[in-house]
Amino acid sequence: MEQFLYYLLRATITTALFYGFYKLLFSKTTFYAANRVALSVILVAIVAVPLFHYNLLPEKQPEATPIMEMPIAIGMTDFVIQEEPQPTPIEIPWQEILTAIYIGGVAFFLLRYIIGLTQLVQIIHTSHNRHTLSDGSILCITNKKMNPCSWFNYIILSAEDHSAENRAMIGHEQAHVHLRHSADRLLFDLMVCLFWFNPFAWLLRRELQSVHEFQADEGVLTKGIDAKTYQLLLIRKSVGDIKFAMANDFLQRDLQKRITMMMKNKTSTAKKWGYALSLPLLVLIMVVLSVPKLNATIVEQQEENEIENTINSQDGEEVIVSGSVRGDEGMLPGVSIIIKGSSTGTMTNPEGNFTIKAQKGDILSFSYVGYGTYEYKVTEAHDNLTVVLEQEAIIHSDVEVVVDSEDGKIIAAKIADEEVTISGRVKDEEGFMPGVTVLIKGSSKGTVTDMNGRFTIKVNKGDVLVFSYVGYASTEQAVEKTKSGVIIDLEEEEKMMDEIVVVGYEGDEGEQKRTDRLQLKGNIESIQLRRLPKGDSPLYVVDGVVQTKGFDASSINPEDIDNISVLKNESAIELYGEEGKNGVIHIETKENKSTAYNNKTTTLSDQFNISENEKVNALIDYDKIAFVIGDKLAAKEEVEALKPEQMKGVNIYSKGDKLKELQKKFNTDKESFMVIELK
C-alpha cells in the first residue's frame, strides 16, 4: 500500500501544477472548445503521469564511510557476542491509518454520488409528461420544483417553467445534450471521488463546469435569443429550487462570470500558442517527480543494491586490521569487535589494543558497555587504526565483569537481568478467580490473585510464571517484557480433589511421613478458597489449633502466614477423626500470631466480614451486588444473619450468560450476584 500512497502524493502535485497552468493562461479566454479538450487531457495526465518514475535529476554520490580507529585484543580468542535486546519502540501504523481514511473518503463520496444519481433517475421515470424534441433529446416535465437540468439525452424541466419563456432554458439544456457534456461530468465526478482529499481536483472540476456553461450560453445566443433578456432570466432563476450536482444545471455557479463572458470580446487566436507551453510544463512535472523523497522505496532499494554490489566486488581478499580503542578517559580494555553479520570477532587487551583478520568489504562493529557502537568498513590493511568511542548518556550500573586473575584480561561481561512488571487477571469458565497462586518457576517468590482475580508481580526477563489453583491444571506463562492486561485461563482437572495424595502423619509424637505434599510458602498477598469440588468444607488448623466450622482463611493477614499445607483422606482422618474427612488445611503463622485468628468465624456476616473488613469492603461495591438466598432476592441484613451451617454453597456471578440470566429473572441491573444455596 505504500506505493499507492506515494502515487496519490505524486498525483496531487501533478494536479496542482496543471491547475495553476490552466488558471493562469486560459480560464478567462473564450476558447471554450479548446479549453474543454485541455481539461480532458489534464485529467488523463493527472492519472497517468504519476504512474511512472523519472530520473531527470543528477544522482547524489554516497559519501565514503568515515574511517574510525579501533582496538586490539592480542592473544585473545574469538567469541560470539550476544547483543542485549533493545526495547521495541512504539510505532504508529501511519500507512494503515492513512489508507483507512482514504478508503473511507472514497466510499463516502461514491455513495453520495450514487444516491444523487438515483434521485435524478427517479425524477426522470416519474415525470408525468415526456416527449421527444426536434434534436432527438427527451423533455421530461416534473411536478417537483427544481432548476432545469440535463443528463445525457434527458432534459428535466419543472412544470412551473413550462411556459413561453422556457424556449431559452430548453435551448440551453439542448446545447448540453448536443455537446455531450454529461460524459465529461461523469469522468470528472469519478476523479473527485478518487482524489477527494485534493482541493485542486475539485477546482479543476469547477473549471470544467464553467466551460460547459459558457458553451451552452453561447449556443443559446447564436439562436437569436436577446442577450439582455437571457441574462435577466438567469438572475431571476438563480434563487431557490433543487439543484443536482451531477447534472448540467441551468443555474450552475459563477453566474456573474457567465454574464461577463457573454459580454466579452473574442480572445485573440494568437493566444492559442499558450497551449504549446504544456510541453515544458510536462517536463517540469517529470523533474519534480524525480525528487528522491517521492520515490523513497525505490531509491532505498537502489542504494541497497549499489552497496551490496560494492561489497561483493571487494570480497575475497583477506587483510589484517590492528589498532587501539579509547574512550574519554583513556584506553578501553574488553571492547568487543565483531565482523558484522557473523560470529567472528575479538576483544581489546588490557592496554586497549586489538588485531583481527577480515576481508575487504567487511564491517567491523566496536561496542562497549556504556558507550555508543561504532562501525568501520575495511577497505585495506591497517596497522595503526585508532577508534574513539563516545560515552552514552545512560550507563548500565549492574554489570558483572569476569577478569582472568593471572593476566588481568577481561573474560566476559554481562548486564544483570532486567526487572519487569507483569499484571493481569486469572479466570475460568465461570468468571475471574480469587486466590490463584502465581509463583516464579523454580523459586518461592510469588503472589495470589485478589477478590477480582487480579495480580501484579515483578520478575526478571525470561522468568516463567506458574498459575495454580486447587482442582485446576497449572498454566505457565513466559515473561519477556513489561506487560499489563494479561488474561490467564485455567481449566479444571478431570480428577477431583478426592484423588489428590497429600501428607500423612504417623507416630506418637506426630512425626511426619511424607507421601506427597501440597504446600505454599513465601510472601502471600491474600488467600481466597473456593468450595472443594466434592464434599463439604475442609477443617482448618491454625498453629495447631482446630478452628470452628465456617472459619474464613482470608481473615488472616497474608504477611503473617509462614506455611500452608494440606492433608487428605486417611492421613487427615487418622489425626483428626471424622472432622478431617473432607481434608485438613494447616496454616502456620509467624511470631505466634495465631491467637488473633482462633475461633473467629461464627456467622456468615463474620465469614465475609461485611461490616468490619475494610479490605473486603474496598473491593466490593455492595450497591452493585444483589444477594439471592434460595430462589429469592435478599437484603444484606438477611445475609449477615445466616449461619455457616445453614449454607450449602455460595456462588458469585459477575459476567457471562449466568449473570444476564439472573438480571433478567430478578429484573435488576446489578453488576454482580451472590447466590447462596441453603441446605
C-alpha positions as CSV (number, residue, x, y, z in Angstrom):
1,M,0.0,0.0,0.0
2,E,3.0,2.3,0.4
3,Q,3.4,2.6,-3.3
4,F,-0.2,3.6,-3.8
5,L,0.1,6.3,-1.1
6,Y,3.2,7.7,-2.9
7,Y,1.1,7.6,-6.2
8,L,-1.6,9.7,-4.5
9,L,1.1,12.2,-3.4
10,R,2.6,12.5,-6.8
11,A,-0.9,12.8,-8.4
12,T,-1.7,15.7,-6.0
13,I,1.5,17.6,-7.0
14,T,0.7,17.0,-10.7
15,T,-2.9,18.3,-10.3
16,A,-1.7,21.4,-8.5
17,L,0.8,22.3,-11.3
18,F,-1.7,21.6,-14.1
19,Y,-4.4,23.6,-12.4
20,G,-2.1,26.6,-11.9
21,F,-1.1,26.5,-15.6
22,Y,-4.7,26.4,-16.8
23,K,-5.9,29.0,-14.3
24,L,-3.1,31.4,-15.2
25,L,-3.3,31.2,-19.0
26,F,-6.8,30.0,-20.2
27,S,-9.6,30.3,-17.6
28,K,-10.6,33.8,-18.9
29,T,-10.3,33.1,-22.6
30,T,-13.2,32.4,-25.0
31,F,-11.5,29.3,-26.4
32,Y,-14.3,27.2,-24.9
33,A,-13.9,24.1,-27.1
34,A,-10.1,24.1,-26.8
35,N,-10.3,24.6,-23.0
36,R,-12.7,21.7,-22.8
37,V,-10.2,19.5,-24.6
38,A,-7.3,20.8,-22.5
39,L,-9.2,20.0,-19.3
40,S,-9.9,16.4,-20.5
41,V,-6.2,16.0,-21.4
42,I,-5.2,17.3,-17.9
43,L,-7.5,14.7,-16.4
44,V,-5.7,11.9,-18.3
45,A,-2.3,13.3,-17.4
46,I,-3.2,13.6,-13.7
47,V,-4.0,9.8,-13.6
48,A,-1.2,8.6,-16.0
49,V,1.9,10.7,-15.4
50,P,2.4,9.8,-11.6
51,L,2.3,6.1,-12.6
52,F,5.8,6.3,-14.0
53,H,9.2,7.0,-12.3
54,Y,11.6,9.6,-13.8
55,N,15.3,10.0,-13.2
56,L,15.9,13.5,-14.5
57,L,17.9,14.8,-11.5
58,P,21.6,14.2,-11.1
59,E,22.2,11.4,-8.6
60,K,23.9,12.3,-5.4
61,Q,27.0,10.2,-4.8
62,P,27.1,8.4,-1.4
63,E,29.7,9.8,0.9
64,A,32.5,7.5,1.9
65,T,32.2,5.9,5.3
66,P,34.5,7.7,7.7
67,I,37.3,5.5,9.0
68,M,37.5,5.0,12.7
69,E,40.3,3.8,14.7
70,M,39.7,0.6,16.6
71,P,41.2,-1.5,19.4
72,I,43.4,-4.7,19.5
73,A,43.0,-7.8,21.6
74,I,46.3,-9.6,21.5
75,G,46.3,-13.3,22.3
76,M,42.6,-13.4,23.0
77,T,40.4,-16.0,21.4
78,D,37.4,-15.3,19.1
79,F,34.0,-15.2,20.6
80,V,30.3,-14.8,19.8
81,I,28.7,-11.6,21.1
82,Q,25.0,-11.8,22.1
83,E,23.6,-8.3,21.9
84,E,21.3,-7.1,24.7
85,P,17.7,-7.0,23.3
86,Q,16.6,-3.4,22.9
87,P,13.1,-2.3,23.9
88,T,10.8,-2.2,20.8
89,P,9.8,1.5,20.1
90,I,6.1,2.2,19.8
91,E,5.4,2.6,16.1
92,I,2.2,4.3,14.9
93,P,0.9,2.4,11.8
94,W,0.6,5.6,9.7
95,Q,0.3,3.7,6.4
96,E,-2.6,1.7,7.6
97,I,-4.3,4.7,9.2
98,L,-3.9,6.9,6.1
99,T,-5.1,4.0,3.9
100,A,-8.2,3.5,6.0
101,I,-9.0,7.3,5.9
102,Y,-8.6,7.3,2.1
103,I,-10.8,4.3,1.5
104,G,-13.4,5.8,3.9
105,G,-13.4,9.1,1.9
106,V,-13.8,7.3,-1.4
107,A,-16.7,5.2,-0.1
108,F,-18.4,8.3,1.3
109,F,-18.2,10.4,-2.0
110,L,-19.1,7.4,-4.2
111,L,-22.1,6.7,-2.0
112,R,-23.2,10.3,-2.1
113,Y,-22.9,10.4,-5.9
114,I,-24.9,7.2,-6.3
115,I,-27.7,8.5,-4.1
116,G,-27.9,11.7,-6.1
117,L,-27.9,9.8,-9.4
118,T,-30.6,7.5,-8.1
119,Q,-32.8,10.5,-7.2
120,L,-32.2,12.0,-10.7
121,V,-33.2,8.8,-12.4
122,Q,-36.3,8.5,-10.2
123,I,-37.4,12.0,-11.3
124,I,-36.9,11.1,-14.9
125,H,-39.0,8.0,-14.6
126,T,-41.8,9.6,-12.6
127,S,-42.2,12.7,-14.8
128,H,-45.8,13.0,-15.9
129,N,-45.1,14.4,-19.4
130,R,-42.3,13.2,-21.7
131,H,-41.9,13.9,-25.4
132,T,-39.0,14.0,-27.9
133,L,-37.7,17.3,-29.2
134,S,-36.6,18.0,-32.7
135,D,-32.9,17.3,-32.0
136,G,-33.7,13.9,-30.5
137,S,-33.5,14.9,-26.8
138,I,-36.3,13.9,-24.5
139,L,-38.0,16.6,-22.5
140,C,-39.3,15.4,-19.1
141,I,-41.9,17.6,-17.2
142,T,-42.0,17.0,-13.5
143,N,-44.1,18.5,-10.7
144,K,-41.0,18.8,-8.5
145,K,-39.9,22.3,-8.0
146,M,-36.3,22.3,-9.4
147,N,-34.0,24.2,-11.8
148,P,-33.8,23.0,-15.4
149,C,-31.1,20.5,-15.9
150,S,-30.0,17.8,-18.4
151,W,-28.4,14.4,-18.1
152,F,-27.1,12.7,-21.2
153,N,-30.2,12.7,-23.6
154,Y,-32.7,13.8,-21.0
155,I,-33.8,17.4,-20.3
156,I,-35.7,17.9,-17.0
157,L,-38.0,20.9,-16.6
158,S,-40.3,21.9,-13.7
159,A,-44.0,22.3,-14.6
160,E,-43.7,25.9,-13.4
161,D,-41.1,26.7,-16.0
162,H,-43.0,25.1,-18.9
163,S,-44.2,28.4,-20.3
164,A,-43.4,30.7,-23.2
165,E,-40.1,31.8,-21.7
166,N,-38.8,28.3,-21.4
167,R,-37.5,28.4,-25.0
168,A,-34.2,29.9,-23.7
169,M,-33.9,27.4,-20.9
170,I,-34.7,24.4,-23.1
171,G,-32.2,25.7,-25.7
172,H,-29.6,26.0,-23.0
173,E,-30.1,22.3,-22.0
174,Q,-30.2,21.2,-25.6
175,A,-26.8,22.6,-26.1
176,H,-25.5,20.5,-23.2
177,V,-27.1,17.4,-24.7
178,H,-25.8,18.1,-28.2
179,L,-22.2,18.7,-26.9
180,R,-22.4,15.5,-24.7
181,H,-21.3,17.4,-21.6
182,S,-22.7,14.7,-19.3
183,A,-19.8,12.4,-20.4
184,D,-17.2,14.9,-19.3
185,R,-19.1,15.5,-16.0
186,L,-19.2,11.7,-15.3
187,L,-15.4,11.4,-15.7
188,F,-14.6,14.4,-13.6
189,D,-17.1,13.4,-10.9
190,L,-15.3,10.0,-10.6
191,M,-12.0,11.8,-10.5
192,V,-13.0,13.9,-7.4
193,C,-14.4,10.7,-5.8
194,L,-10.9,9.1,-6.1
195,F,-9.0,12.3,-5.3
196,W,-11.5,13.7,-2.8
197,F,-8.7,14.9,-0.5
198,N,-7.1,17.0,-3.3
199,P,-8.5,20.5,-3.4
200,F,-7.1,21.1,-6.9
201,A,-9.1,18.2,-8.3
202,W,-12.3,19.9,-7.1
203,L,-11.1,23.2,-8.6
204,L,-10.5,21.6,-12.0
205,R,-14.0,20.1,-11.9
206,R,-15.4,23.5,-11.3
207,E,-13.4,24.9,-14.3
208,L,-15.0,22.2,-16.5
209,Q,-18.5,23.1,-15.3
210,S,-17.8,26.8,-16.2
211,V,-16.6,25.8,-19.7
212,H,-19.8,23.7,-20.2
213,E,-22.0,26.7,-19.2
214,F,-20.0,29.1,-21.4
215,Q,-20.6,26.8,-24.4
216,A,-24.3,26.3,-23.6
217,D,-24.8,30.1,-23.2
218,E,-23.0,30.7,-26.5
219,G,-25.3,28.1,-28.2
220,V,-28.4,29.9,-26.9
221,L,-27.3,33.4,-28.0
222,T,-26.4,32.1,-31.5
223,K,-30.0,31.0,-31.9
224,G,-31.2,34.6,-31.8
225,I,-32.2,34.9,-28.1
226,D,-31.7,38.5,-26.8
227,A,-28.6,38.6,-24.5
228,K,-30.2,41.0,-22.0
229,T,-33.4,39.0,-21.7
230,Y,-31.4,35.8,-21.3
231,Q,-29.3,37.4,-18.6
232,L,-32.3,38.6,-16.7
233,L,-33.8,35.1,-16.9
234,L,-30.6,33.7,-15.3
235,I,-30.8,36.2,-12.5
236,R,-34.5,35.6,-11.8
237,K,-34.0,31.8,-11.7
238,S,-30.9,31.9,-9.5
239,V,-32.8,31.8,-6.2
240,G,-34.1,28.6,-4.5
241,D,-35.1,25.3,-6.2
242,I,-33.3,22.0,-6.1
243,K,-30.0,21.5,-8.0
244,F,-28.3,18.2,-8.9
245,A,-24.5,18.3,-8.6
246,M,-24.0,15.5,-11.2
247,A,-26.4,17.0,-13.8
248,N,-25.8,20.0,-16.2
249,D,-27.8,22.6,-14.3
250,F,-29.3,25.7,-15.9
251,L,-28.0,27.7,-13.0
252,Q,-24.6,26.4,-12.1
253,R,-22.4,28.6,-10.0
254,D,-20.3,31.6,-11.3
255,L,-23.4,33.3,-12.6
256,Q,-21.6,36.7,-12.6
257,K,-18.7,35.2,-14.6
258,R,-21.1,33.7,-17.1
259,I,-22.8,37.1,-17.7
260,T,-19.3,38.7,-18.0
261,M,-18.2,36.1,-20.6
262,M,-21.3,36.7,-22.7
263,M,-20.4,40.3,-23.0
264,K,-16.7,39.7,-23.5
265,N,-15.0,40.1,-26.9
266,K,-13.5,37.0,-28.5
267,T,-10.0,36.2,-27.4
268,S,-7.2,36.7,-30.0
269,T,-6.4,33.4,-31.7
270,A,-2.7,34.2,-31.2
271,K,-3.0,33.3,-27.5
272,K,-3.7,29.7,-28.6
273,W,0.1,29.3,-28.8
274,G,-0.1,29.2,-25.0
275,Y,-1.2,25.6,-25.2
276,A,2.3,24.8,-26.5
277,L,3.6,25.7,-23.1
278,S,2.0,22.5,-21.8
279,L,5.0,20.5,-23.1
280,P,7.6,22.4,-20.9
281,L,5.1,22.1,-18.1
282,L,5.0,18.3,-18.5
283,V,8.8,18.2,-18.4
284,L,8.8,20.3,-15.2
285,I,6.3,17.9,-13.6
286,M,8.6,15.0,-14.6
287,V,11.6,16.7,-13.0
288,V,9.6,17.4,-9.8
289,L,8.5,13.8,-9.6
290,S,12.2,12.7,-9.9
291,V,12.8,14.1,-6.4
292,P,14.1,11.0,-4.3
293,K,11.6,11.6,-1.5
294,L,8.8,11.0,-3.9
295,N,10.3,7.7,-4.8
296,A,11.6,6.7,-1.4
297,T,11.1,2.9,-1.6
298,I,12.7,2.6,-5.0
299,V,15.6,4.8,-4.1
300,E,16.3,2.9,-0.9
301,Q,16.3,-0.4,-2.9
302,Q,18.7,1.0,-5.5
303,E,21.1,2.2,-2.7
304,E,21.0,-1.2,-1.1
305,N,21.8,-2.9,-4.4
306,E,24.7,-0.5,-5.0
307,I,26.1,-1.1,-1.5
308,E,25.7,-4.9,-2.0
309,N,27.4,-4.8,-5.4
310,T,30.3,-2.7,-3.9
311,I,30.8,-5.2,-1.1
312,N,30.6,-8.2,-3.4
313,S,33.2,-6.7,-5.7
314,Q,35.7,-6.4,-2.8
315,D,35.1,-9.7,-1.1
316,G,37.7,-12.4,-1.0
317,E,40.9,-10.5,-0.2
318,E,41.9,-11.1,3.4
319,V,43.7,-8.3,5.3
320,I,44.9,-7.7,8.9
321,V,43.5,-4.7,10.8
322,S,45.1,-3.7,14.1
323,G,45.0,-0.6,16.3
324,S,43.5,0.6,19.6
325,V,40.3,1.8,21.1
326,R,40.0,4.6,23.6
327,G,37.3,6.4,25.5
328,D,37.0,9.8,27.1
329,E,39.4,8.8,29.9
330,G,41.9,6.7,28.1
331,M,42.3,3.2,26.5
332,L,39.4,0.8,26.8
333,P,40.1,-2.9,27.6
334,G,37.5,-5.5,26.9
335,V,35.9,-3.7,23.9
336,S,34.1,-6.3,21.7
337,I,35.0,-6.2,18.0
338,I,32.9,-8.4,15.7
339,I,32.6,-8.7,11.9
340,K,29.1,-7.6,11.2
341,G,26.8,-10.4,10.1
342,S,29.0,-13.1,11.5
343,S,30.0,-14.6,14.9
344,T,33.7,-13.9,14.3
345,G,35.4,-11.3,16.5
346,T,37.9,-10.4,19.2
347,M,38.3,-8.1,22.2
348,T,40.8,-5.4,23.1
349,N,43.5,-6.4,25.6
350,P,44.2,-4.6,29.0
351,E,46.1,-1.9,27.1
352,G,43.1,-1.3,24.7
353,N,44.9,-2.8,21.6
354,F,43.5,-5.3,19.1
355,T,44.3,-7.3,16.0
356,I,41.8,-9.0,13.7
357,K,41.7,-10.7,10.3
358,A,39.0,-9.6,8.0
359,Q,38.1,-9.4,4.3
360,K,37.9,-6.2,2.2
361,G,34.3,-5.0,2.4
362,D,33.7,-6.4,5.9
363,I,32.3,-4.0,8.5
364,L,33.8,-4.1,12.0
365,S,31.5,-3.3,14.8
366,F,33.0,-1.9,18.0
367,S,30.9,-1.9,21.2
368,Y,31.4,-1.5,24.9
369,V,29.1,-1.3,27.9
370,G,28.0,2.3,28.4
371,Y,29.5,3.6,25.1
372,G,28.0,4.1,21.7
373,T,28.6,1.4,19.0
374,Y,30.9,2.4,16.1
375,E,31.2,0.7,12.7
376,Y,34.3,0.7,10.4
377,K,34.4,-0.6,6.9
378,V,37.5,-2.5,5.9
379,T,38.9,-1.3,2.6
380,E,42.6,-2.2,3.1
381,A,45.1,-3.5,5.7
382,H,45.6,-1.2,8.6
383,D,48.3,-1.4,11.4
384,N,47.6,1.7,13.4
385,L,43.8,2.2,13.5
386,T,42.5,4.4,16.3
387,V,38.9,4.2,17.3
388,V,37.3,6.7,19.8
389,L,34.1,5.5,21.5
390,E,31.7,8.1,22.9
391,Q,30.1,7.5,26.3
392,E,26.3,7.2,26.2
393,A,24.1,9.3,28.4
394,I,22.7,6.2,30.2
395,I,25.3,3.8,31.6
396,H,24.4,0.4,33.0
397,S,25.4,0.1,36.6
398,D,24.5,-3.6,37.0
399,V,27.4,-5.1,35.1
400,E,29.2,-8.3,36.1
401,V,32.8,-8.4,34.8
402,V,34.9,-11.6,34.9
403,V,38.7,-10.9,34.8
404,D,41.4,-13.5,34.5
405,S,43.3,-13.5,37.8
406,E,46.7,-14.3,36.1
407,D,47.0,-11.7,33.3
408,G,44.2,-9.3,34.1
409,K,42.3,-9.9,30.8
410,I,38.6,-9.5,30.7
411,I,37.0,-12.8,30.1
412,A,33.3,-11.8,30.0
413,A,30.9,-9.0,30.8
414,K,27.2,-9.4,31.5
415,I,24.4,-6.9,32.2
416,A,22.3,-8.0,35.2
417,D,18.8,-9.3,34.5
418,E,16.3,-6.6,33.8
419,E,13.3,-6.5,36.1
420,V,9.9,-6.0,34.5
421,T,6.3,-5.9,35.9
422,I,3.5,-8.1,34.6
423,S,-0.1,-7.7,35.7
424,G,-3.4,-9.2,34.6
425,R,-6.3,-11.4,35.7
426,V,-7.0,-15.1,36.1
427,K,-10.3,-16.7,35.1
428,D,-12.1,-19.9,34.5
429,E,-15.4,-20.7,32.6
430,E,-17.5,-19.0,35.4
431,G,-15.5,-15.8,35.7
432,F,-12.4,-14.3,37.4
433,M,-10.8,-16.3,40.1
434,P,-9.6,-15.0,43.5
435,G,-6.9,-16.9,45.4
436,V,-5.0,-18.3,42.4
437,T,-1.3,-18.8,43.3
438,V,1.2,-17.1,41.0
439,L,4.7,-18.3,41.5
440,I,8.0,-17.7,39.7
441,K,9.0,-21.1,38.4
442,G,12.0,-22.6,40.4
443,S,11.6,-20.2,43.3
444,S,9.3,-19.5,46.3
445,K,8.6,-15.9,45.2
446,G,5.1,-15.2,44.1
447,T,1.7,-13.7,44.9
448,V,-2.0,-14.5,44.9
449,T,-4.9,-13.0,42.9
450,D,-7.2,-10.7,44.7
451,M,-11.1,-10.7,45.0
452,N,-11.4,-9.7,41.4
453,G,-8.8,-12.2,40.1
454,R,-6.2,-9.5,39.6
455,F,-2.4,-9.9,40.1
456,T,0.7,-7.8,39.8
457,I,4.2,-9.2,40.2
458,K,7.8,-8.0,39.4
459,V,10.0,-10.6,37.7
460,N,13.2,-10.8,35.6
461,K,13.1,-11.1,31.8
462,G,13.0,-14.8,30.9
463,D,11.3,-15.9,34.1
464,V,8.3,-18.3,33.9
465,L,5.2,-17.7,35.9
466,V,3.2,-20.7,37.1
467,F,-0.5,-20.2,37.8
468,S,-2.1,-22.9,40.0
469,Y,-5.3,-23.5,41.9
470,V,-6.8,-26.4,43.7
471,G,-8.7,-28.6,41.3
472,Y,-7.3,-26.9,38.2
473,A,-4.5,-27.7,35.9
474,S,-1.5,-25.4,36.3
475,T,-0.6,-23.0,33.5
476,E,2.8,-21.5,32.7
477,Q,3.5,-18.0,31.2
478,A,6.9,-16.9,30.0
479,V,7.8,-13.2,30.6
480,E,9.8,-11.3,28.0
481,K,8.8,-7.7,28.8
482,T,6.6,-5.4,30.9
483,K,3.0,-6.2,30.2
484,S,-0.4,-5.4,31.6
485,G,-3.9,-6.7,30.9
486,V,-2.7,-10.3,30.7
487,I,-5.6,-12.8,30.8
488,I,-4.8,-16.3,32.1
489,D,-7.4,-19.1,31.6
490,L,-7.4,-22.1,34.0
491,E,-9.1,-25.3,33.2
492,E,-10.5,-27.8,35.7
493,E,-8.6,-31.1,36.0
494,E,-10.5,-34.2,35.2
495,K,-9.6,-35.7,38.6
496,M,-11.4,-34.2,41.6
497,M,-10.0,-33.3,44.9
498,D,-10.6,-36.8,46.4
499,E,-7.9,-38.1,44.1
500,I,-5.1,-35.9,45.4
501,V,-2.5,-37.6,47.6
502,V,-1.1,-35.3,50.4
503,V,0.8,-35.5,53.6
504,G,0.2,-38.4,56.1
505,Y,1.2,-38.5,59.8
506,E,2.1,-41.4,62.0
507,G,3.9,-42.0,65.3
508,D,3.2,-40.9,68.8
509,E,5.0,-37.6,68.6
510,G,3.3,-36.6,65.3
511,E,6.4,-37.3,63.2
512,Q,5.7,-36.6,59.6
513,K,6.0,-39.4,57.0
514,R,5.9,-37.7,53.5
515,T,3.9,-39.3,50.7
516,D,3.1,-36.2,48.7
517,R,2.5,-32.6,49.8
518,L,0.7,-29.6,48.6
519,Q,2.4,-26.6,50.3
520,L,2.5,-22.8,49.9
521,K,5.3,-20.7,51.3
522,G,6.7,-17.1,50.8
523,N,5.2,-13.7,50.6
524,I,1.4,-14.4,50.1
525,E,-0.7,-11.3,49.4
526,S,-4.2,-12.8,50.1
527,I,-6.0,-16.1,50.3
528,Q,-9.4,-16.9,48.9
529,L,-10.6,-20.6,48.9
530,R,-13.5,-21.8,46.8
531,R,-15.7,-24.7,47.9
532,L,-14.0,-28.0,47.1
533,P,-15.3,-29.9,44.0
534,K,-16.6,-32.7,46.2
535,G,-17.8,-32.9,49.8
536,D,-18.1,-30.2,52.4
537,S,-15.6,-27.6,53.6
538,P,-12.2,-28.8,55.0
539,L,-11.1,-28.5,58.6
540,Y,-8.7,-25.5,59.3
541,V,-5.9,-25.8,61.8
542,V,-4.0,-22.6,62.6
543,D,-0.8,-23.1,64.5
544,G,-2.1,-26.4,65.9
545,V,-5.5,-25.0,67.0
546,V,-8.6,-26.6,65.3
547,Q,-10.9,-23.8,64.1
548,T,-14.7,-23.9,64.2
549,K,-16.7,-24.8,61.2
550,G,-17.0,-21.9,58.7
551,F,-13.6,-20.4,59.5
552,D,-12.5,-17.9,56.9
553,A,-8.9,-18.3,55.9
554,S,-8.9,-14.9,54.2
555,S,-9.3,-13.2,57.6
556,I,-5.6,-14.0,58.2
557,N,-3.2,-11.2,57.1
558,P,-1.2,-12.8,54.3
559,E,2.0,-11.2,55.7
560,D,1.6,-13.3,58.9
561,I,1.5,-16.6,57.0
562,D,4.6,-18.7,57.0
563,N,3.4,-22.0,55.6
564,I,0.3,-23.7,54.2
565,S,-0.1,-27.5,53.8
566,V,-3.0,-29.8,53.0
567,L,-3.9,-33.2,54.5
568,K,-6.4,-35.5,52.7
569,N,-8.0,-38.9,53.0
570,E,-6.7,-41.4,55.6
571,S,-3.9,-39.1,56.9
572,A,-6.4,-36.4,57.8
573,I,-8.9,-38.8,59.4
574,E,-6.2,-40.6,61.4
575,L,-5.1,-37.4,63.0
576,Y,-8.4,-35.5,63.3
577,G,-11.1,-38.2,63.2
578,E,-14.4,-37.6,61.4
579,E,-13.8,-33.8,61.3
580,G,-10.9,-34.4,58.9
581,K,-12.8,-36.5,56.4
582,N,-13.1,-33.5,54.0
583,G,-9.4,-32.7,54.3
584,V,-7.4,-30.5,56.7
585,I,-5.6,-27.3,55.8
586,H,-2.7,-26.5,58.1
587,I,-1.8,-22.8,58.4
588,E,1.4,-21.8,60.2
589,T,1.8,-18.2,61.1
590,K,4.8,-16.1,62.0
591,E,5.7,-14.9,65.6
592,N,2.8,-16.7,67.4
593,K,0.0,-14.5,65.9
594,S,-2.4,-17.4,65.8
595,T,-4.5,-16.1,68.7
596,A,-5.8,-13.4,66.5
597,Y,-7.5,-15.9,64.2
598,N,-8.6,-18.7,66.5
599,N,-12.4,-19.4,66.6
600,K,-13.1,-16.1,64.8
601,T,-15.9,-17.1,62.3
602,T,-19.3,-17.8,63.8
603,T,-21.8,-16.3,61.4
604,L,-21.9,-15.7,57.6
605,S,-21.6,-12.0,58.3
606,D,-18.3,-12.6,60.2
607,Q,-17.2,-15.0,57.5
608,F,-17.5,-12.4,54.8
609,N,-16.6,-9.6,57.2
610,I,-19.3,-7.5,55.5
611,S,-19.3,-4.9,58.3
612,E,-15.8,-4.8,59.6
613,N,-13.2,-5.9,57.0
614,E,-12.0,-2.8,55.3
615,K,-10.1,-4.7,52.6
616,V,-13.2,-6.6,51.5
617,N,-15.4,-3.5,51.6
618,A,-12.8,-1.7,49.4
619,L,-13.0,-4.5,46.9
620,I,-16.8,-5.0,46.9
621,D,-19.3,-2.3,46.0
622,Y,-22.5,-3.5,47.7
623,D,-24.6,-1.0,45.8
624,K,-23.8,-3.1,42.7
625,I,-24.3,-6.6,44.0
626,A,-27.5,-8.5,44.5
627,F,-27.9,-11.2,47.2
628,V,-30.0,-14.3,46.4
629,I,-30.9,-16.8,49.1
630,G,-32.5,-19.9,47.7
631,D,-34.6,-18.5,44.8
632,K,-35.4,-15.0,46.2
633,L,-33.7,-11.7,46.4
634,A,-32.4,-11.0,49.9
635,A,-31.3,-7.9,51.8
636,K,-27.7,-7.5,53.1
637,E,-29.0,-7.9,56.6
638,E,-30.6,-11.3,55.8
639,V,-27.2,-12.5,54.5
640,E,-25.5,-11.3,57.7
641,A,-27.9,-13.3,59.8
642,L,-27.2,-16.6,58.1
643,K,-25.2,-19.3,60.0
644,P,-22.5,-21.1,58.0
645,E,-24.1,-24.5,58.9
646,Q,-27.2,-23.3,57.0
647,M,-25.2,-22.8,53.8
648,K,-24.7,-25.5,51.2
649,G,-22.9,-23.3,48.7
650,V,-22.1,-19.8,47.6
651,N,-21.6,-18.7,44.0
652,I,-20.7,-15.2,42.7
653,Y,-21.5,-14.3,39.2
654,S,-20.0,-11.0,37.7
655,K,-20.1,-11.8,34.0
656,G,-21.3,-14.2,31.3
657,D,-24.6,-15.7,30.4
658,K,-25.5,-16.7,34.0
659,L,-25.2,-13.0,35.1
660,K,-27.6,-12.0,32.2
661,E,-30.0,-14.8,33.2
662,L,-30.1,-13.6,36.8
663,Q,-30.5,-9.9,35.8
664,K,-33.5,-10.8,33.6
665,K,-35.0,-13.2,36.2
666,F,-34.9,-10.6,39.1
667,N,-35.4,-7.6,36.8
668,T,-32.4,-5.7,38.1
669,D,-29.2,-4.2,36.5
670,K,-26.9,-5.2,39.4
671,E,-23.4,-5.9,38.1
672,S,-22.8,-9.0,40.3
673,F,-24.9,-11.6,42.1
674,M,-24.1,-13.6,45.3
675,V,-26.3,-16.7,45.2
676,I,-26.4,-18.6,48.5
677,E,-27.8,-22.1,48.3
678,L,-29.2,-23.4,51.6
679,K,-29.1,-27.0,52.9
